[in-house]
Amino acid sequence: MTRVIAGPADLHAHSAVSDGTQSPRELVEEAARAGLGALALTDHDSVAGWEEASDAARETELTLIPGMEFSTRYGHRSVHLLAYLIDPANRSLVDETARIRESRLTRAERIVENLAADFDITWADVREQARDGATVGRPHIADALVARGIVADRTAAFDSILHPSRGYVFPHYAPDPLTAVALVRAAGGVPVLAHPATAGRSRMLTEGYVRELVDAGLFGLEIDHRENTAEGKRMLRLYAERYGLVATGSSDYHGAGKPNVLGENTTDPAVVRRIIAEADGWSPVRA
């Protein structure tokens, strides 16, 4: 029987395993202090923080939903998929996420080479910003630029030097969203599109493609997210109603890496229970 989740749920948060600034334990402890009833750990393309976060969750009243933010690409767009309660040993998923992480690392090294032609930054500077075993990516490059005094903070880095228009950065490998949804389902997980309306209706996935994702097993849409536009949220709620998708809300918390605050957007515990009931890969972690 699913234990009652006593409090709101934040279903999208990152630790230092990817581009957050807190260890998985620190993240869980902060979520518990914030009064959350449940937290999903969703590091980019990695489940490496699950064990540490699970140990911490067992010492609190918090329910931990182990998950991952799966990188995908649709044409020129980066599309992220939240994958909850997957089997972390599923071979197809393990192989695909390893390929993504390797591509992300190779890309990061090449980006730093590009930057080094114009700025005082080295690969060693970037490595200093990443926890051992973390998936190194653009946020760590941004942190290195901050540490070097080249920009004020991560936001300034992404708005200027690391903006695609400057020519230093380029995409890494990622599967298409349909493939990712199928992989998550095959691993017993529950797929939810992450912040799918950050630039309004003109940049959203088409309704026809959303319908294809639903047919492939998409379970929900992350609607209450600070980067979704008002118009985008309205369209997403229509899609959720039309196709029977759950609506989630979350902070997309990264610690000091972003201004997002734990619990600034949350998911109804009833929706969390539906996600748990839908999963067939892993179980939530409770005290």
Protein Blocks (a to p, Z undefined) as FASTA:
>chain_A
ZZddebdddfbdcdfklmmcbdfklmmmmmmmnopabdcdddehiaklmmmmmmmmmmmc
bdcdddddddddehjbccddddehiafklmklmmmmmmmmmmmmmmmmmmmmmmmmmpcc
dfklmmmmpcehiacdfklmmmmmmmnomamblmlmmmmmmpmklopaccdddddfklmm
mmmmmnopacddehkllnojklmccfklmmmmmmnopabdcfbcckbcfklmmmmmmmmm
mnopacdddekighjmbmbdghkaccdfklmmmmmmmpckbccddZZ
